[in-house]
Amino acid sequence: MHIEEIDRYKMACRLSRHDMKEYGISHIDLMDRTPMARMFFSTAIRLCKAGTDYEWPGCGLTMEMKFYDDETVVIFSERVDDYVYNLRQTLLTLDGEQAESLEEFINLLNIASEEEQRNMIRSFEKNISEVQ
């Protein structure tokens, strides 16, 4: 596995087929987020964060996966802009009151300072985890 920093709070893990075999995971595991994939994600996130010389915010984690013939790239991010992008993607799947509430939250995030955004995201994530 090769880890590279894309931007502050954004890292890419490049996995060859050999790496995936070594971790005991397949593309299906990654897409379905099987227990083996979740173990891999935890390890990869820990390694990504350890590979930087700054502290990560600890909220707003997003993940993007890209599948190529010769490698798989998993991108972990705690950037607010990536988090908002993912919220907008979720917004497209909602309707009615849920969509209105999420859109209002996104609009509030867009006008807040980064510190306020992080506090809002932490609160949002806490509320979501309590509902589950």
Helices and strands as residue ranges (DSSP letters): E 2-7, E 10-15, H 17-23, H 27-32, H 35-50, E 62-67, E 72-77, H 80-91, H 96-111, H 114-131
